[in-house]
Amino acid sequence: MATTNGKLEALRKREAEIRAQIAEVEAKDKAKSRKEETRVKVIVGAGIIADTVKNPETRAGVLAVLDRAITAPKDRAFLKSKGWL
């Protein structure tokens, strides 16, 4: 009986270690995904902003999208103060 209990205890300890390792890997993957998503937003945004300087029709389109898509009063006020609404 002592051997079985010892084996179960060892297996449960190993299970807990594996679960902790899985959680760590998942957290790293999630952080990496967030960083990549932020990078995409910055790069795409920079490209669009750069194009609005050269092409007034792009700026008009972006302004229309922002007017439709940005609904939070705080965000709208900020964009308006920067000339984007």
C-alpha positions as CSV (number, residue, x, y, z in Angstrom):
1,M,0.0,0.0,0.0
2,A,2.8,2.4,0.8
3,T,4.4,1.8,-2.6
4,T,1.1,2.6,-4.4
5,N,0.6,5.8,-2.3
6,G,4.1,6.8,-3.0
7,K,3.7,6.3,-6.7
8,L,0.4,8.2,-6.8
9,E,2.0,11.1,-4.9
10,A,5.0,11.2,-7.3
11,L,2.6,11.1,-10.3
12,R,0.5,13.9,-8.8
13,K,3.6,16.0,-8.2
14,R,4.8,15.4,-11.7
15,E,1.3,16.3,-13.0
16,A,1.4,19.6,-11.1
17,E,4.8,20.4,-12.5
18,I,3.6,19.7,-16.1
19,R,0.6,21.8,-15.6
20,A,2.8,24.7,-14.4
21,Q,5.0,24.2,-17.4
22,I,2.0,24.3,-19.7
23,A,0.7,27.4,-18.1
24,E,4.1,29.1,-18.5
25,V,4.4,28.2,-22.2
26,E,0.8,29.4,-22.8
27,A,1.5,32.7,-21.0
28,K,4.6,33.2,-23.1
29,D,2.7,32.5,-26.3
30,K,-0.1,34.9,-25.4
31,A,2.4,37.6,-24.6
32,K,4.2,37.0,-27.9
33,S,0.9,37.2,-29.8
34,R,0.0,40.5,-28.0
35,K,3.4,42.0,-28.9
36,E,3.0,40.9,-32.5
37,E,-0.5,42.3,-32.7
38,T,0.7,45.6,-31.3
39,R,3.6,45.6,-33.8
40,V,1.2,45.1,-36.7
41,K,-1.0,47.9,-35.5
42,V,1.9,50.3,-35.3
43,I,3.3,49.4,-38.7
44,V,-0.1,49.5,-40.5
45,G,-1.0,52.7,-38.7
46,A,2.3,54.3,-39.6
47,G,1.9,53.3,-43.2
48,I,-1.6,54.7,-43.4
49,I,-0.6,57.9,-41.7
50,A,2.3,58.3,-44.1
51,D,0.0,57.8,-47.1
52,T,-2.5,60.4,-45.8
53,V,0.2,63.0,-46.1
54,K,0.6,62.3,-49.8
55,N,-2.9,61.4,-50.7
56,P,-5.9,63.5,-49.5
57,E,-8.3,60.8,-50.6
58,T,-6.7,58.4,-48.2
59,R,-7.0,60.9,-45.4
60,A,-10.7,61.4,-46.2
61,G,-11.3,57.6,-46.1
62,V,-9.4,57.2,-42.9
63,L,-11.3,60.1,-41.3
64,A,-14.6,58.5,-42.3
65,V,-13.5,55.1,-40.9
66,L,-12.4,56.7,-37.6
67,D,-15.7,58.6,-37.3
68,R,-17.6,55.4,-37.7
69,A,-15.3,53.1,-35.6
70,I,-14.2,55.2,-32.7
71,T,-17.0,55.5,-30.2
72,A,-15.4,56.0,-26.8
73,P,-15.7,59.7,-25.9
74,K,-12.2,59.8,-24.4
75,D,-10.7,58.4,-27.6
76,R,-12.8,60.6,-29.9
77,A,-11.7,63.7,-27.9
78,F,-8.1,62.7,-28.1
79,L,-8.3,62.1,-31.9
80,K,-10.1,65.4,-32.4
81,S,-7.4,67.2,-30.5
82,K,-4.8,65.7,-32.9
83,G,-6.9,66.6,-36.0
84,W,-8.1,63.1,-36.8
85,L,-11.8,63.6,-36.2
